[in-house]
Amino acid sequence: MIPTFTPAGLLPPGIHWAKWDELVARYGINPHRARLLSGLERACDALRTAGCHTLYLDGSFVTAKVYPSDYDGCWDTAGVNSARLDPVLLDFKNDRAAQKAKYLGELFLCQAVAKLGPPQRVFLDFFQHDKNTDELKGIVGLNL
């Protein structure tokens, strides 16, 4: 279940597990967000086809922001058959332009190190910290 936002418009710390329908009801509040969800759904389908079981969502998409530019997330590589994986999901060139064009968001590997500044953390941990304050914040987990 996705909890209410903190006064800062963020999710409280932790991984908040949701089903797809709950995600759509909570975050598909306008046509822009619904469009982003359609891209995320295509990405989830591609990941599921390759054997991925878990995706974590972060970024302004899982905040109170009415018009986020995209969504961010990371996916667990356990059980993934790389031969069945859409190569776009591993294309991080040009600020992930191919991912943004095809899926309308950016997805990273959970176990990869986010080289976005000290301290260096794997993406699953990086996404659970506010990029400005380093305070803990929540993300949404989806079982694919």
C-alpha positions in Angstrom: 0.0 0.0 0.0 1.3 3.4 -0.9 1.1 5.8 2.1 0.2 9.4 2.2 2.9 12.0 1.4 5.0 13.7 4.0 4.6 17.5 4.4 7.5 17.7 1.9 5.5 15.9 -0.7 7.6 12.7 -0.5 6.8 9.2 0.5 7.8 8.2 4.0 11.1 6.2 4.2 10.9 2.6 3.1 9.8 0.5 0.1 6.1 0.7 -0.3 4.8 -2.3 -2.3 1.9 -1.7 -4.7 -0.1 -3.5 -7.3 -0.3 -1.9 -10.8 -4.0 -0.8 -10.3 -3.0 1.0 -7.1 -0.1 2.7 -8.8 -2.4 3.9 -11.6 -5.1 5.1 -9.2 -2.5 7.0 -7.1 -0.3 8.5 -9.7 -2.4 8.6 -12.9 -4.1 11.8 -11.8 -3.9 13.7 -15.1 -3.3 13.0 -18.8 0.5 13.7 -18.5 1.0 11.2 -15.7 -1.2 8.7 -17.5 1.0 9.0 -20.6 4.1 8.3 -18.4 2.3 5.3 -16.9 1.8 3.9 -20.4 5.5 4.1 -21.0 6.2 2.5 -17.6 3.7 -0.3 -18.4 5.6 -1.0 -21.7 8.9 -1.1 -19.8 7.4 -3.5 -17.2 6.2 -5.8 -19.9 9.6 -5.8 -21.5 11.3 -6.5 -18.2 8.8 -9.3 -17.3 9.4 -10.9 -20.7 13.1 -11.1 -19.9 12.3 -12.7 -16.5 12.6 -9.7 -14.2 10.4 -9.9 -11.1 10.9 -6.6 -9.3 11.0 -2.9 -10.2 11.4 0.0 -7.9 10.0 3.5 -8.7 11.5 6.8 -7.6 11.9 10.3 -8.8 9.4 13.1 -8.9 6.9 10.7 -10.4 6.3 9.1 -6.9 6.0 12.5 -5.2 3.2 15.1 -5.0 4.5 16.9 -8.1 1.6 17.3 -10.5 3.6 17.3 -13.7 6.8 15.2 -13.3 9.1 15.2 -16.3 9.4 11.4 -16.3 9.8 8.5 -13.9 13.0 7.0 -12.6 13.5 3.5 -11.2 15.6 0.5 -11.0 15.1 -3.2 -11.6 16.4 -6.3 -10.1 18.6 -8.4 -12.4 18.1 -11.7 -10.6 16.6 -14.2 -12.9 16.8 -11.9 -16.0 17.6 -13.6 -19.3 19.8 -11.0 -21.0 19.1 -12.6 -24.5 15.4 -11.7 -24.0 16.0 -8.2 -22.6 15.3 -5.2 -24.7 18.7 -3.7 -25.3 17.2 -0.2 -24.8 17.0 -1.0 -21.1 20.8 -1.2 -21.0 21.4 1.9 -23.1 22.6 4.6 -20.8 24.2 6.8 -23.5 23.2 10.4 -24.1 21.4 10.8 -20.7 19.4 7.6 -21.5 17.8 9.2 -24.5 16.7 5.9 -26.0 15.0 4.8 -22.8 13.2 8.1 -22.5 12.1 8.0 -26.2 10.8 4.4 -26.0 9.6 4.1 -22.4 9.2 7.8 -21.3 11.4 7.3 -18.3 14.8 6.1 -17.0 15.5 2.7 -15.5 18.7 1.5 -14.0 20.0 -1.8 -12.6 19.4 -2.0 -8.8 22.8 -3.5 -8.2 24.7 -0.9 -10.3 26.5 1.9 -8.5 25.0 5.4 -9.0 28.0 7.5 -9.8 26.1 10.7 -9.1 28.2 12.0 -6.3 29.4 10.9 -2.9 28.7 8.8 -1.2 28.4 6.2 -3.9 25.6 3.8 -3.5 23.8 1.1 -5.6 20.7 2.5 -7.2 18.3 0.8 -4.9 19.9 2.6 -1.9 20.6 5.8 -3.9 16.9 6.2 -4.7 15.9 6.0 -1.0 17.8 9.2 -0.2 16.8 12.7 -1.0 19.3 14.0 -3.5 19.4 17.5 -1.9 19.4 16.6 1.8 20.5 12.9 1.8 17.6 12.2 4.2 15.7 8.9 3.8 12.6 8.8 1.7 10.3 6.2 0.3 10.1 4.5 -3.1 7.4 2.2 -4.6 8.1 -1.5 -5.2 6.3 -3.5 -7.9 6.3 -7.2 -8.3 6.2 -7.8 -12.0 
